[in-house]
């Protein structure tokens, strides 16, 4: 059974092999007579400042899965690159896990396994977050020189690709394009950059039509594995895509550069946590503080609104 609060799934312990746990997802190896398959379970955990909070957000995993699934469909229709998703149906469960089916519905993806490229492919279309902080100090964003006199949350002349290392523990580290080339090869980095910018541009245009600004996002890619578990040359977009956990969304209505923007991501939670930091009540390290009900409700409301807007036709 999952560890849970009311109607929330904090973590799962299924009988499949190879269980591992990320900040938000539980991952399992699925039985397969063909190429390796994975089961990704989007739990209701939430992380901020790379710390998993001890309080779950009931239903968050289903919201993230619905948003990611819609975006995978969007990208698949445009044939930019293959993806790892096979199905969002709950697979056949071992008898010991039969009572988990209803808890898993709407929060799983059965996926092709891939050798992940160790690069976070970040695209920024607006000057916000850490990029804004760096720009104020040095006139750059992730070491990329930007025009003078830009303001907070202003749209950049063109989106920029700002890769980072993908760390299994601790903070990802922004790196230069050249450093990325040294890590994974120049040809692959050029392909990752071009794909990331193409996907961001298409997604940002679509989001605008739904009343949302996609300020920035990050993608992950990997090479599909063959039936022997060896990487092929087929590049896939993997993990989640364009969710509020991996992207910064703002409402188009009321947008004005020169100030911070209300957002449909975890910024509401981060702002509450920063108040604790300012008061000396938390130091941005584990364990995270228990979240009060109003913070849980306020954070969830923003995820839900993002889903509603992105699904509007």
Beta strands, then each sheet from edge to edge (+ up, - down):
strand 1: 17-21
strand 2: 25-30
strand 3: 37-42
strand 4: 47-48
strand 5: 51-52
strand 6: 82-83
strand 7: 85-87
strand 8: 108-112
strand 9: 114-116
strand 10: 119-126
strand 11: 140-141
strand 12: 144-145
strand 13: 155-161
strand 14: 164-165
strand 15: 212-225
strand 16: 231-238
strand 17: 247-251
sheet 1: 1+ 2- 3+ 8- 7+
sheet 2: 4+ 5-
sheet 3: 6+ 16+ 15- 9+
sheet 4: 6+ 16+ 15- 10+ 13-
sheet 5: 6+ 16+ 15- 17+
sheet 6: 6+ 16+ 15- 10+ 14-
sheet 7: 11+ 12-
end
